[in-house]
Amino acid sequence: METVREDVEEYSWRDVKVPALETQPEVGKEAGERKGGRDILVAVDHGPKSKFAFDWVLAHLCRTDDTVHLIHAVSSVKNEIVYEMSERLMEKLAIEAFQVAMVRTKARIVEGDTGKAICKEADRLKPAAVVMGTRGRGIIQSVLQGSVSEYCFHNCKSAPVIIVPGKAGGESLT
């Protein structure tokens, strides 16, 4: 007898080719071998709270051998305008990640519900952490409209979720 899981749904994605910035190889490392590097999943969008969470990751969590995986959820990966805007955002963040923390970056734009897409990527990657910002909505608005960070906090089972509250003015750490 075969078990059918109803909660499994497919989703579409497009990988983003970010600039090929490579860190200097460590002495004694074989080509292509990574020791001690972690995968860190960072959910990003075009808002200041997301940027603050990204900056927080670079300042407080990343080590040189780590790989930052950027994920951005959109309504359709086939929409070229949305894809190009997201691609530019990811390229800019990849360059900043290399300049600030000397870490590698991979990026993926996913289609669908933001919270579910983030949790699916976490299940796929098994990262050391899933990091995201907050929208800064009040408790009433979050209860009525739902919250991506709250959804991920309760449903991401393959990694700890770090929710970075943004600064009031949306200032950057870097």
Secondary structure as UniProt FT lines:
FT   TURN            6..7
FT   STRAND          13..16
FT   TURN            27..28
FT   TURN            31..32
FT   STRAND          39..43
FT   HELIX           48..60
FT   TURN            64..65
FT   STRAND          67..74
FT   TURN            77..78
FT   HELIX           80..101
FT   STRAND          104..111
FT   HELIX           114..125
FT   STRAND          129..133
FT   HELIX           139..145
FT   HELIX           148..155
FT   STRAND          161..164
FT   TURN            168..169
//
